[in-house]
Structure formats: structure tokens, C-alpha cells
Amino acid sequence: MRFWIFISLFLFLHCTQPKLDNPNEFGTDSYWKTQSVLCITGVSSDCRPPVPVCTTCKFFTTSTTYTGARGGIAGADAKCMSDSKKPTEPARAVYKAFLVDDVNRIACTTSNCLTGGISEHVNWILKPNTTYVRAVDGVTIATTNSFGIFSSQTNDAENPSVTTIFSGFDAGGWLTRSSGHCNRWTDGTNASLLGAAPNSNQLYISTGGITCDTFSVILCVEQ
């Protein structure tokens, strides 16, 4: 009897693939049960584990240095994902670059996001009320506030410490520095100045006077 029940279920799934048309169902227990059945029966070939979402999230710096020409925000994100220092666990974890410009990644549009809170974010890479640690040793760097930013660091973002972290930020307030992002991270000449943290212990502070032909690591953040 069990054999015929299984055969009936198998034929049904191959004839009619279950669908979840309600966006609210994605990620629910019902969604994952359906996906499991589709994988077991061979209806779905996309049976990879889901992309993990961190609760305590990691920072690391790339093994390679780059000028301000980083292929834009998307190119910098890709460099984080392909770098040899990217942690291997959890598998399929996503890392993005700690960089902003005036269009593609914005932390705040008013000082410290005090006007609009998280609504001011555009593709921002820090989460509200989340602790961030160094990938190399698990030491806590900082914990964000409800706006997904922080005003102090417990420890350095990298060990050993790194100087001159390109960020694109202004002097304070988590604002994008006007024309301080190497033409949205596509310009590697000495004609443009950029916003950069003086070291990896002061990520929320930015200084000017650095040109886009300077080489620096990319700071990468787990998502």
C-alpha cells in the first residue's frame, strides 16, 4: 500500500509541480517542505542549501589591494566574494563591500540617519541591532544601533590593523562624501579625491586628501 501511495505522489508531482504564488509563503515551513519534496522526487534540480543570513556577522579585508577603480559597487562586491580570505563557512554566505557612493550604496542621507532612519538606506550592508566580529578571530568590532550604523568601535575591524580603508564617507554622520567615491568606484587616477577611514579602528570617520590611484584593501561585510 505504501508503495502505491508513493508512486501516486511521485506521478502527481511530475504532472503538476506545486507552486507558491503568494510571496508571503516564501521561506515558511510550507515552502521548505514543498522544496524538499520536489528535490526528493527529482522535479526540481535546484536543490542547493539556502543562502545563509548572518545574525552575528563577520568583517574581513581582501588579500589583494585595489585603486579606486573597483568595477563600481557591484564589482567591489564581486571582489569580496572571490577573495581568498573570504571565510569558507557557512557555505554560500554573501559578503559585500564596505563602500558607498551617491547612487548605488548609501548609508544615510541625513547625519546619522536621524531624519528617516533605515528608510535612508540604499543597498546598505550593515543591519540594525547586529554585532559584527572579525572573521580572523571572532573578536567583536561593534554593534549597530536601530539605524544600522555605529558611533564607536570596541576593537579594530582587522587583525593586524589596516591603514587607509576606502569608504566614500564624509567626515562624519555616515554621509557619502561629495565627489569622494572615485566616480562611483570606477576611477583609478590621481585626479580625484576620495573619502577613506584613516585605519580599521575608525571606520565611521573619514578623511580626505587621498587620491583614487592609491592602492588599498577592500573591507568586506557578511550579509
MDAnalysis code that builds the backbone (N, CA, C; Angstrom):
import MDAnalysis as mda
import numpy as np

u = mda.Universe.empty(669, n_residues=223, atom_resindex=np.repeat(np.arange(223), 3), trajectory=True)
u.add_TopologyAttr("name", ["N", "CA", "C"] * 223)
u.add_TopologyAttr("resid", np.arange(1, 224))
u.add_TopologyAttr("resname", ["MET", "ARG", "PHE", "TRP", "ILE", "PHE", "ILE", "SER", "LEU", "PHE", "LEU", "PHE", "LEU", "HIS", "CYS", "THR", "GLN", "PRO", "LYS", "LEU", "ASP", "ASN", "PRO", "ASN", "GLU", "PHE", "GLY", "THR", "ASP", "SER", "TYR", "TRP", "LYS", "THR", "GLN", "SER", "VAL", "LEU", "CYS", "ILE", "THR", "GLY", "VAL", "SER", "SER", "ASP", "CYS", "ARG", "PRO", "PRO", "VAL", "PRO", "VAL", "CYS", "THR", "THR", "CYS", "LYS", "PHE", "PHE", "THR", "THR", "SER", "THR", "THR", "TYR", "THR", "GLY", "ALA", "ARG", "GLY", "GLY", "ILE", "ALA", "GLY", "ALA", "ASP", "ALA", "LYS", "CYS", "MET", "SER", "ASP", "SER", "LYS", "LYS", "PRO", "THR", "GLU", "PRO", "ALA", "ARG", "ALA", "VAL", "TYR", "LYS", "ALA", "PHE", "LEU", "VAL", "ASP", "ASP", "VAL", "ASN", "ARG", "ILE", "ALA", "CYS", "THR", "THR", "SER", "ASN", "CYS", "LEU", "THR", "GLY", "GLY", "ILE", "SER", "GLU", "HIS", "VAL", "ASN", "TRP", "ILE", "LEU", "LYS", "PRO", "ASN", "THR", "THR", "TYR", "VAL", "ARG", "ALA", "VAL", "ASP", "GLY", "VAL", "THR", "ILE", "ALA", "THR", "THR", "ASN", "SER", "PHE", "GLY", "ILE", "PHE", "SER", "SER", "GLN", "THR", "ASN", "ASP", "ALA", "GLU", "ASN", "PRO", "SER", "VAL", "THR", "THR", "ILE", "PHE", "SER", "GLY", "PHE", "ASP", "ALA", "GLY", "GLY", "TRP", "LEU", "THR", "ARG", "SER", "SER", "GLY", "HIS", "CYS", "ASN", "ARG", "TRP", "THR", "ASP", "GLY", "THR", "ASN", "ALA", "SER", "LEU", "LEU", "GLY", "ALA", "ALA", "PRO", "ASN", "SER", "ASN", "GLN", "LEU", "TYR", "ILE", "SER", "THR", "GLY", "GLY", "ILE", "THR", "CYS", "ASP", "THR", "PHE", "SER", "VAL", "ILE", "LEU", "CYS", "VAL", "GLU", "GLN"])
u.atoms.positions = np.array([
    [0.832, -1.205, 0.000],
    [0.000, 0.000, 0.000],
    [0.872, 1.262, 0.000],
    [1.923, 1.270, 0.849],
    [2.797, 2.432, 0.904],
    [3.473, 2.673, -0.437],
    [3.808, 1.561, -1.116],
    [4.449, 1.684, -2.425],
    [3.551, 2.434, -3.390],
    [2.259, 2.079, -3.427],
    [1.328, 2.723, -4.359],
    [1.067, 4.174, -3.967],
    [1.078, 4.459, -2.683],
    [0.922, 5.857, -2.252],
    [2.098, 6.692, -2.744],
    [3.313, 6.144, -2.609],
    [4.496, 6.872, -3.055],
    [4.477, 7.083, -4.568],
    [4.103, 6.029, -5.318],
    [4.032, 6.145, -6.779],
    [3.011, 7.198, -7.179],
    [1.865, 7.204, -6.507],
    [0.823, 8.183, -6.818],
    [1.323, 9.597, -6.563],
    [2.018, 9.793, -5.442],
    [2.563, 11.106, -5.124],
    [3.611, 11.516, -6.139],
    [4.460, 10.562, -6.527],
    [5.514, 10.848, -7.499],
    [4.923, 11.286, -8.834],
    [3.920, 10.552, -9.322],
    [3.290, 10.883, -10.594],
    [2.562, 12.214, -10.518],
    [1.939, 12.482, -9.377],
    [1.215, 13.742, -9.218],
    [2.163, 14.932, -9.297],
    [3.300, 14.809, -8.637],
    [4.253, 15.914, -8.621],
    [4.881, 16.128, -9.984],
    [5.076, 15.043, -10.735],
    [5.642, 15.198, -12.070],
    [4.624, 15.757, -13.048],
    [3.364, 15.561, -12.781],
    [2.321, 16.094, -13.657],
    [1.961, 17.526, -13.288],
    [1.982, 17.821, -12.002],
    [1.601, 19.152, -11.536],
    [2.612, 19.617, -10.510],
    [3.499, 20.507, -10.910],
    [4.503, 20.997, -9.984],
    [3.877, 22.005, -9.039],
    [4.001, 21.785, -7.714],
    [3.425, 22.723, -6.769],
    [4.027, 24.111, -6.936],
    [3.192, 25.111, -6.729],
    [3.643, 26.488, -6.830],
    [3.253, 27.245, -5.571],
    [4.102, 28.205, -5.217],
    [3.788, 29.113, -4.133],
    [3.730, 30.506, -4.740],
    [2.518, 30.931, -5.075],
    [2.366, 32.208, -5.746],
    [2.273, 33.374, -4.773],
    [2.020, 33.081, -3.517],
    [1.924, 34.130, -2.514],
    [3.320, 34.447, -1.996],
    [3.836, 35.665, -2.211],
    [5.191, 35.993, -1.754],
    [5.385, 35.785, -0.261],
    [4.288, 35.884, 0.507],
    [4.399, 35.711, 1.955],
    [4.739, 34.278, 2.344],
    [4.550, 33.323, 1.408],
    [4.815, 31.922, 1.710],
    [6.293, 31.561, 1.585],
    [7.055, 32.371, 0.842],
    [8.451, 32.038, 0.629],
    [9.219, 32.112, 1.945],
    [10.002, 31.056, 2.210],
    [10.769, 30.985, 3.438],
    [10.036, 30.362, 4.596],
    [8.745, 30.055, 4.434],
    [7.967, 29.445, 5.509],
    [8.217, 27.941, 5.555],
    [7.712, 27.290, 6.614],
    [7.839, 25.832, 6.719],
    [7.188, 25.141, 5.530],
    [6.035, 25.662, 5.102],
    [5.339, 25.089, 3.951],
    [6.199, 25.163, 2.698],
    [6.867, 26.300, 2.518],
    [7.736, 26.482, 1.352],
    [8.855, 25.439, 1.350],
    [9.551, 25.296, 2.499],
    [10.693, 24.385, 2.541],
    [10.266, 22.930, 2.436],
    [9.092, 22.584, 2.975],
    [8.593, 21.216, 2.833],
    [8.320, 20.907, 1.370],
    [7.713, 21.859, 0.669],
    [7.434, 21.671, -0.755],
    [8.728, 21.521, -1.540],
    [9.721, 22.374, -1.236],
    [11.002, 22.287, -1.927],
    [11.681, 20.945, -1.669],
    [11.563, 20.436, -0.445],
    [12.166, 19.140, -0.117],
    [11.539, 18.022, -0.926],
    [10.215, 18.040, -1.052],
    [9.514, 17.018, -1.829],
    [9.926, 17.094, -3.293],
    [10.036, 18.310, -3.822],
    [10.432, 18.478, -5.221],
    [11.838, 17.941, -5.457],
    [12.737, 18.141, -4.497],
    [14.100, 17.634, -4.636],
    [14.135, 16.114, -4.557],
    [13.421, 15.554, -3.581],
    [13.408, 14.098, -3.385],
    [12.857, 13.382, -4.609],
    [11.829, 13.945, -5.213],
    [11.180, 13.293, -6.350],
    [11.846, 13.615, -7.677],
    [12.827, 14.517, -7.662],
    [13.535, 14.853, -8.886],
    [12.856, 15.895, -9.738],
    [11.759, 16.480, -9.267],
    [11.072, 17.514, -10.046],
    [11.936, 18.762, -10.143],
    [12.612, 19.102, -9.041],
    [13.473, 20.277, -9.017],
    [14.924, 19.841, -9.003],
    [15.736, 20.488, -9.850],
    [17.168, 20.193, -9.863],
    [17.944, 21.211, -9.039],
    [17.260, 22.285, -8.624],
    [17.913, 23.326, -7.835],
    [17.751, 22.997, -6.358],
    [18.551, 22.073, -5.887],
    [18.402, 21.567, -4.519],
    [19.564, 21.989, -3.638],
    [20.165, 23.120, -3.935],
    [21.240, 23.623, -3.107],
    [20.686, 24.157, -1.795],
    [21.501, 24.180, -0.745],
    [21.042, 24.757, 0.518],
    [20.796, 26.252, 0.357],
    [19.915, 26.827, 1.163],
    [19.612, 28.248, 1.038],
    [20.812, 29.112, 1.403],
    [20.840, 30.334, 0.872],
    [21.889, 31.281, 1.230],
    [21.696, 31.681, 2.691],
    [22.703, 31.489, 3.533],
    [22.539, 31.811, 4.949],
    [22.478, 33.312, 5.190],
    [21.777, 33.706, 6.223],
    [21.697, 35.101, 6.650],
    [22.301, 35.177, 8.043],
    [23.313, 36.017, 8.218],
    [24.028, 36.048, 9.494],
    [23.241, 36.805, 10.560],
    [23.428, 36.396, 11.795],
    [22.882, 37.127, 12.945],
    [24.010, 37.839, 13.684],
    [25.127, 37.153, 13.882],
    [26.389, 37.802, 14.240],
    [27.239, 37.740, 12.985],
    [27.640, 38.897, 12.469],
    [28.197, 38.965, 11.113],
    [29.687, 39.312, 11.126],
    [30.381, 38.872, 10.094],
    [31.841, 38.989, 10.044],
    [32.323, 40.097, 9.096],
    [33.490, 40.641, 9.432],
    [34.256, 41.535, 8.568],
    [35.554, 40.833, 8.174],
    [36.005, 41.056, 6.943],
    [37.372, 40.688, 6.586],
    [37.885, 41.664, 5.543],
    [39.196, 41.743, 5.384],
    [39.786, 42.583, 4.350],
    [40.383, 41.691, 3.272],
    [40.316, 42.148, 2.038],
    [40.778, 41.340, 0.914],
    [42.292, 41.129, 0.956],
    [42.712, 40.056, 0.361],
    [44.140, 39.747, 0.277],
    [44.824, 40.578, -0.801],
    [44.039, 41.154, -1.696],
    [44.547, 41.962, -2.802],
    [44.184, 43.423, -2.575],
    [45.066, 44.332, -2.979],
    [44.774, 45.760, -2.897],
    [44.326, 46.281, -4.259],
    [43.548, 47.352, -4.231],
    [42.971, 47.923, -5.449],
    [43.020, 49.449, -5.372],
    [43.039, 50.079, -6.542],
    [42.842, 51.526, -6.609],
    [41.345, 51.806, -6.477],
    [40.954, 53.043, -6.752],
    [39.533, 53.378, -6.707],
    [38.734, 52.766, -7.841],
    [39.417, 52.237, -8.854],
    [38.729, 51.569, -9.965],
    [38.422, 50.133, -9.550],
    [37.239, 49.935, -9.030],
    [36.880, 48.630, -8.472],
    [35.691, 47.988, -9.181],
    [35.371, 48.521, -10.357],
    [34.235, 47.969, -11.088],
    [32.905, 48.402, -10.521],
    [32.904, 49.578, -9.871],
    [31.678, 50.052, -9.233],
    [31.408, 49.282, -7.947],
    [30.276, 49.584, -7.339],
    [29.887, 48.876, -6.117],
    [29.736, 47.377, -6.391],
    [29.093, 47.041, -7.508],
    [28.882, 45.628, -7.842],
    [30.209, 44.908, -8.048],
    [31.159, 45.584, -8.683],
    [32.469, 44.985, -8.893],
    [33.217, 44.758, -7.592],
    [33.103, 45.710, -6.665],
    [33.742, 45.560, -5.355],
    [33.114, 44.404, -4.581],
    [31.788, 44.291, -4.663],
    [31.109, 43.156, -4.020],
    [31.621, 41.831, -4.582],
    [31.782, 41.782, -5.896],
    [32.271, 40.556, -6.537],
    [33.689, 40.226, -6.087],
    [34.507, 41.255, -5.886],
    [35.873, 41.028, -5.407],
    [35.860, 40.446, -3.996],
    [34.934, 40.893, -3.171],
    [34.791, 40.299, -1.835],
    [34.452, 38.816, -1.937],
    [33.537, 38.488, -2.825],
    [33.067, 37.110, -2.938],
    [34.130, 36.165, -3.493],
    [35.058, 36.694, -4.290],
    [36.059, 35.831, -4.922],
    [37.403, 35.843, -4.199],
    [37.531, 36.635, -3.144],
    [38.824, 36.773, -2.480],
    [39.193, 35.510, -1.694],
    [40.477, 35.222, -1.654],
    [40.947, 34.008, -0.982],
    [40.761, 34.057, 0.532],
    [40.586, 35.244, 1.100],
    [40.391, 35.363, 2.550],
    [38.920, 35.257, 2.958],
    [38.030, 35.162, 2.005],
    [36.612, 35.027, 2.342],
    [36.408, 33.740, 3.139],
    [35.762, 33.819, 4.303],
    [35.536, 32.611, 5.106],
    [34.770, 31.544, 4.326],
    [35.146, 30.309, 4.525],
    [34.501, 29.203, 3.808],
    [33.224, 28.727, 4.492],
    [33.048, 29.097, 5.747],
    [31.846, 28.723, 6.490],
    [31.161, 29.976, 7.024],
    [29.822, 30.001, 6.962],
    [28.967, 28.979, 6.363],
    [29.049, 29.003, 4.839],
    [28.821, 27.866, 4.237],
    [28.854, 27.773, 2.779],
    [27.809, 28.704, 2.177],
    [28.144, 29.316, 1.067],
    [27.261, 30.195, 0.297],
    [26.952, 31.517, 1.001],
    [27.679, 31.848, 2.067],
    [27.485, 33.151, 2.717],
    [27.846, 34.268, 1.745],
    [27.122, 35.364, 1.825],
    [27.325, 36.506, 0.930],
    [28.077, 37.609, 1.672],
    [29.089, 38.164, 1.010],
    [29.844, 39.301, 1.546],
    [29.761, 40.458, 0.555],
    [29.631, 41.672, 1.094],
    [29.576, 42.868, 0.261],
    [30.581, 43.900, 0.758],
    [30.951, 44.818, -0.128],
    [31.997, 45.795, 0.166],
    [31.492, 46.928, 1.055],
    [32.326, 47.315, 2.011],
    [32.050, 48.444, 2.895],
    [32.416, 49.721, 2.136],
    [31.588, 50.059, 1.176],
    [31.787, 51.227, 0.318],
    [30.446, 51.903, 0.075],
    [30.473, 53.225, -0.110],
    [29.266, 53.948, -0.512],
    [29.591, 54.860, -1.688],
    [28.555, 55.215, -2.425],
    [28.643, 56.289, -3.408],
    [27.361, 57.104, -3.289],
    [27.021, 57.843, -4.332],
    [25.837, 58.707, -4.242],
    [24.593, 58.080, -4.859],
    [24.696, 56.849, -5.362],
    [23.560, 56.221, -6.041],
    [23.380, 54.757, -5.629],
    [24.444, 53.982, -5.730],
    [24.328, 52.522, -5.656],
    [24.391, 51.936, -4.248],
    [25.001, 52.646, -3.318],
    [25.026, 52.198, -1.918],
    [25.127, 53.430, -1.023],
    [24.109, 53.630, -0.228],
    [24.034, 54.806, 0.640],
    [23.671, 54.352, 2.050],
    [24.410, 54.870, 3.033],
    [24.084, 54.578, 4.435],
    [23.037, 55.563, 4.937],
    [23.366, 56.847, 4.891],
    [22.457, 57.889, 5.391],
    [22.431, 59.071, 4.427],
    [21.285, 59.712, 4.329],
    [21.156, 60.951, 3.553],
    [21.052, 62.162, 4.465],
    [20.811, 61.947, 5.760],
    [20.928, 62.983, 6.786],
    [21.887, 62.458, 7.844],
    [22.505, 63.364, 8.584],
    [23.528, 62.961, 9.535],
    [23.037, 61.870, 10.473],
    [23.752, 60.743, 10.451],
    [23.444, 59.586, 11.299],
    [22.025, 59.053, 11.109],
    [21.459, 59.301, 9.924],
    [20.115, 58.806, 9.572],
    [19.036, 59.284, 10.551],
    [19.239, 60.454, 11.167],
    [18.326, 60.896, 12.220],
    [16.952, 61.293, 11.699],
    [16.843, 61.630, 10.422],
    [15.540, 62.040, 9.880],
    [14.706, 60.844, 9.450],
    [15.277, 59.985, 8.630],
    [14.493, 58.891, 8.061],
    [14.836, 57.511, 8.561],
    [15.827, 57.394, 9.443],
    [16.205, 56.073, 9.937],
    [16.640, 55.147, 8.811],
    [16.219, 53.904, 8.892],
    [16.649, 52.920, 7.894],
    [16.056, 53.175, 6.518],
    [15.041, 54.038, 6.430],
    [14.473, 54.356, 5.114],
    [15.468, 55.125, 4.255],
    [16.515, 55.664, 4.863],
    [17.540, 56.389, 4.107],
    [18.537, 55.444, 3.436],
    [18.539, 54.186, 3.822],
    [19.493, 53.227, 3.255],
    [19.183, 52.928, 1.789],
    [20.235, 52.763, 1.022],
    [20.142, 52.215, -0.329],
    [21.184, 51.100, -0.426],
    [20.714, 49.857, -0.539],
    [21.636, 48.727, -0.679],
    [22.700, 48.729, 0.421],
    [22.329, 49.145, 1.620],
    [23.285, 49.265, 2.721],
    [23.639, 47.887, 3.266],
    [24.837, 47.777, 3.822],
    [25.380, 46.459, 4.149],
    [25.459, 46.147, 5.646],
    [25.092, 47.090, 6.497],
    [25.029, 46.819, 7.929],
    [23.574, 46.718, 8.369],
    [23.305, 45.803, 9.285],
    [21.944, 45.571, 9.763],
    [21.718, 46.279, 11.099],
    [20.484, 46.640, 11.397],
    [20.195, 47.233, 12.707],
    [20.423, 46.227, 13.838],
    [20.883, 46.748, 14.973],
    [20.992, 45.966, 16.212],
    [21.714, 44.633, 16.001],
    [22.845, 44.702, 15.331],
    [23.609, 43.495, 14.990],
    [25.060, 43.647, 15.434],
    [25.617, 42.581, 15.967],
    [27.018, 42.581, 16.380],
    [27.889, 42.095, 15.225],
    [28.987, 42.833, 14.984],
    [29.931, 42.492, 13.921],
    [31.270, 42.091, 14.535],
    [31.854, 41.041, 13.990],
    [33.096, 40.488, 14.534],
    [34.128, 40.340, 13.425],
    [35.392, 40.210, 13.831],
    [36.450, 39.945, 12.867],
    [36.397, 38.494, 12.437],
    [36.473, 38.262, 11.154],
    [36.458, 36.883, 10.656],
    [37.694, 36.121, 11.107],
    [38.805, 36.806, 11.246],
    [40.068, 36.139, 11.544],
    [40.101, 35.507, 12.932],
    [39.402, 36.125, 13.912],
    [39.494, 35.599, 15.278],
    [38.209, 35.723, 16.089],
    [37.140, 36.244, 15.494],
    [35.858, 36.317, 16.179],
    [35.735, 37.420, 17.209],
    [36.715, 38.312, 17.286],
    [36.665, 39.419, 18.247],
    [35.626, 40.448, 17.800],
    [34.836, 40.949, 18.744],
    [33.780, 41.907, 18.425],
    [34.365, 43.236, 17.960],
    [33.801, 43.770, 16.875],
    [34.208, 45.065, 16.339],
    [33.273, 46.162, 16.837],
    [31.976, 45.953, 16.641],
    [30.981, 46.954, 17.029],
    [29.598, 46.328, 16.950],
    [28.639, 46.992, 17.572],
    [27.231, 46.609, 17.473],
    [26.453, 47.801, 16.945],
    [25.694, 47.595, 15.905],
    [24.950, 48.693, 15.290],
    [23.747, 49.085, 16.139],
    [23.271, 50.320, 15.910],
    [22.049, 50.775, 16.572],
    [20.842, 50.425, 15.711],
    [19.689, 50.964, 16.049],
    [18.459, 50.633, 15.327],
    [18.454, 51.177, 13.906],
    [19.406, 52.057, 13.579],
    [19.509, 52.603, 12.226],
    [20.549, 51.865, 11.381],
    [21.169, 50.826, 11.931],
    [22.151, 50.069, 11.161],
    [23.477, 50.774, 10.992],
    [23.864, 51.604, 11.967],
    [25.162, 52.282, 11.972],
    [25.711, 52.223, 13.401],
    [26.961, 52.651, 13.594],
    [27.516, 52.697, 14.948],
    [28.364, 53.949, 15.109],
    [28.557, 54.377, 16.350],
    [29.306, 55.604, 16.629],
    [30.617, 55.328, 17.349],
    [30.897, 54.081, 17.625],
    [32.169, 53.707, 18.243],
    [32.457, 52.248, 17.919],
    [33.724, 51.889, 18.054],
    [34.145, 50.506, 17.835],
    [34.774, 49.944, 19.095],
    [34.442, 48.706, 19.406],
    [35.047, 48.024, 20.548],
    [36.474, 47.616, 20.231],
    [36.678, 47.177, 19.004],
    [38.003, 46.723, 18.577],
    [38.209, 47.029, 17.099],
    [39.445, 46.834, 16.668],
    [39.812, 47.033, 15.276],
    [39.052, 46.064, 14.380],
    [38.734, 46.508, 13.163],
    [37.998, 45.657, 12.225],
    [38.865, 44.577, 11.605],
    [40.172, 44.691, 11.745],
    [41.074, 43.681, 11.185],
    [42.251, 43.484, 12.126],
    [42.824, 42.306, 12.078],
    [43.995, 41.981, 12.881],
    [45.002, 41.243, 12.002],
    [46.181, 41.855, 11.751],
    [46.632, 43.150, 12.260],
    [45.890, 44.320, 11.624],
    [46.004, 45.482, 12.259],
    [45.292, 46.677, 11.818],
    [45.689, 47.077, 10.402],
    [44.747, 47.666, 9.698],
    [44.966, 48.116, 8.324],
    [44.780, 49.631, 8.272],
    [45.642, 50.318, 7.550],
    [45.508, 51.766, 7.401],
    [44.867, 52.098, 6.062],
    [44.195, 53.228, 6.025],
    [43.569, 53.768, 4.815],
    [42.581, 52.784, 4.191],
    [41.386, 52.769, 4.737],
    [40.291, 51.954, 4.210],
    [39.395, 52.843, 3.363],
    [39.356, 52.622, 2.056],
    [38.444, 53.392, 1.207],
    [37.008, 53.147, 1.661],
    [36.225, 54.214, 1.735],
    [34.833, 54.055, 2.158],
    [33.862, 54.897, 1.341],
    [34.285, 56.117, 0.976],
    [33.379, 57.034, 0.289],
    [32.592, 57.913, 1.240],
    [32.856, 57.781, 2.545],
    [32.116, 58.572, 3.523],
    [32.697, 59.971, 3.683],
    [31.844, 60.871, 4.157],
    [32.265, 62.210, 4.535],
    [32.922, 62.141, 5.910],
    [33.260, 63.302, 6.471],
    [33.989, 63.347, 7.739],
    [33.226, 62.699, 8.886],
    [31.906, 62.687, 8.833],
    [31.121, 62.084, 9.900],
    [29.671, 61.961, 9.499],
    [28.885, 61.307, 10.336],
    [27.447, 61.213, 10.094],
    [27.017, 60.141, 9.127],
    [27.962, 59.315, 8.645],
    [27.652, 58.246, 7.697],
    [27.059, 58.771, 6.386],
    [27.486, 59.972, 6.006],
    [27.042, 60.583, 4.754],
    [28.060, 60.309, 3.657],
    [27.596, 60.153, 2.421],
    [28.502, 59.992, 1.291],
    [29.249, 61.290, 1.049],
    [30.553, 61.207, 0.886],
    [31.386, 62.374, 0.610],
    [31.138, 62.839, -0.819],
    [30.798, 64.105, -0.988],
    [30.516, 64.646, -2.319],
    [31.733, 64.474, -3.226],
    [31.535, 63.783, -4.340],
    [32.606, 63.515, -5.313],
    [33.800, 62.819, -4.668],
    [33.554, 62.099, -3.579],
    [34.644, 61.430, -2.882],
    [34.576, 59.926, -2.985],
    [34.077, 59.431, -4.131],
    [33.909, 57.986, -4.285],
    [34.473, 57.492, -5.613],
    [35.523, 58.201, -6.092],
    [36.233, 57.770, -7.309],
    [35.266, 57.491, -8.460],
    [34.379, 58.470, -8.692],
    [33.380, 58.346, -9.755],
    [32.638, 57.017, -9.629],
    [32.055, 56.844, -8.440],
    [31.300, 55.611, -8.126],
    [32.166, 54.362, -8.270],
    [33.415, 54.501, -7.842],
    [34.368, 53.392, -7.780],
    [34.702, 52.805, -9.149],
    [34.866, 53.735, -10.109],
    [35.307, 53.323, -11.447],
    [36.577, 54.053, -11.882],
    [37.069, 54.997, -11.077],
    [38.194, 55.854, -11.450],
    [39.416, 55.518, -10.606],
    [40.512, 55.188, -11.262],
    [41.738, 54.864, -10.545],
    [42.860, 55.847, -10.798],
    [42.528, 57.087, -11.171],
    [43.546, 58.096, -11.461],
    [43.787, 58.985, -10.243],
    [44.809, 59.828, -10.346],
    [45.118, 60.736, -9.240],
    [44.366, 62.052, -9.348],
    [43.412, 62.129, -10.267],
    [42.664, 63.369, -10.470],
    [41.540, 63.537, -9.462],
    [41.160, 62.468, -8.789],
    [40.015, 62.521, -7.883],
    [40.437, 62.192, -6.457],
    [39.791, 62.851, -5.499],
    [39.999, 62.566, -4.085],
    [38.880, 61.663, -3.590],
    [39.132, 60.955, -2.513],
    [38.110, 60.039, -2.006],
    [37.994, 60.146, -0.497],
    [36.879, 59.615, 0.011],
    [36.690, 59.502, 1.445],
    [37.237, 58.174, 1.910],
    [38.063, 58.216, 2.950],
    [38.678, 56.981, 3.439],
    [38.820, 57.040, 4.949],
    [38.601, 55.902, 5.592],
    [38.851, 55.801, 7.029],
    [40.359, 55.776, 7.249],
    [40.855, 56.490, 8.275],
    [42.304, 56.523, 8.497],
    [42.891, 55.168, 8.861],
    [42.085, 54.326, 9.488],
    [42.522, 52.972, 9.826],
    [41.295, 52.122, 10.116],
    [41.521, 50.838, 10.343],
    [40.388, 49.928, 10.516],
    [39.816, 49.943, 11.930],
    [40.264, 50.897, 12.759],
    [39.679, 51.078, 14.083],
    [38.770, 52.297, 14.132],
    [38.619, 52.980, 12.997],
    [37.776, 54.173, 12.931],
    [36.996, 54.184, 11.619],
    [36.221, 53.155, 11.391],
    [35.513, 53.011, 10.122],
    [34.473, 54.093, 9.911],
    [33.942, 54.652, 11.003],
    [32.867, 55.631, 10.933],
    [33.397, 57.052, 10.750],
    [34.718, 57.221, 10.665],
    [35.354, 58.519, 10.447],
    [36.028, 58.491, 9.085],
    [35.979, 59.616, 8.377],
    [36.596, 59.657, 7.055],
    [37.465, 60.895, 6.915],
    [38.550, 60.741, 6.207],
    [39.442, 61.856, 5.927],
    [39.572, 62.020, 4.422],
    [39.955, 63.194, 3.982],
    [40.151, 63.451, 2.561],
    [41.630, 63.476, 2.228],
    [41.942, 64.013, 1.043],
    [43.328, 64.179, 0.654],
    [43.981, 62.948, 0.075],
    [43.223, 61.890, -0.130],
    [43.764, 60.660, -0.713],
    [43.249, 60.542, -2.141],
    [44.131, 60.248, -3.069],
    [43.728, 60.166, -4.468],
    [43.346, 58.740, -4.849],
    [42.583, 58.644, -5.924],
    [41.999, 57.361, -6.320],
    [42.996, 56.388, -6.929],
    [44.231, 56.847, -7.169],
    [45.244, 55.915, -7.671],
    [45.985, 55.210, -6.532],
    [45.610, 55.517, -5.294],
    [46.177, 54.837, -4.132],
    [45.647, 53.402, -4.063],
    [46.488, 52.486, -3.649],
    [46.062, 51.088, -3.504],
    [45.645, 50.815, -2.063],
    [44.554, 50.094, -1.910],
    [44.068, 49.737, -0.576],
    [43.242, 48.460, -0.665],
    [43.153, 47.764, 0.459],
    [42.296, 46.579, 0.526],
    [40.830, 47.002, 0.496],
    [39.954, 46.042, 0.245],
    [38.512, 46.254, 0.358],
    [38.051, 45.607, 1.658],
    [37.282, 46.341, 2.430],
    [36.688, 45.793, 3.646],
    [35.362, 45.148, 3.268],
    [35.186, 43.894, 3.625],
    [34.017, 43.123, 3.207],
    [33.181, 42.729, 4.420],
    [31.859, 42.743, 4.254],
    [30.935, 42.526, 5.362],
    [29.966, 41.398, 5.013],
    [29.816, 40.460, 5.925],
    [28.874, 39.356, 5.740],
    [27.439, 39.863, 5.815],
    [26.576, 39.266, 4.990],
    [25.176, 39.705, 4.931],
    [24.247, 38.721, 5.635],
])
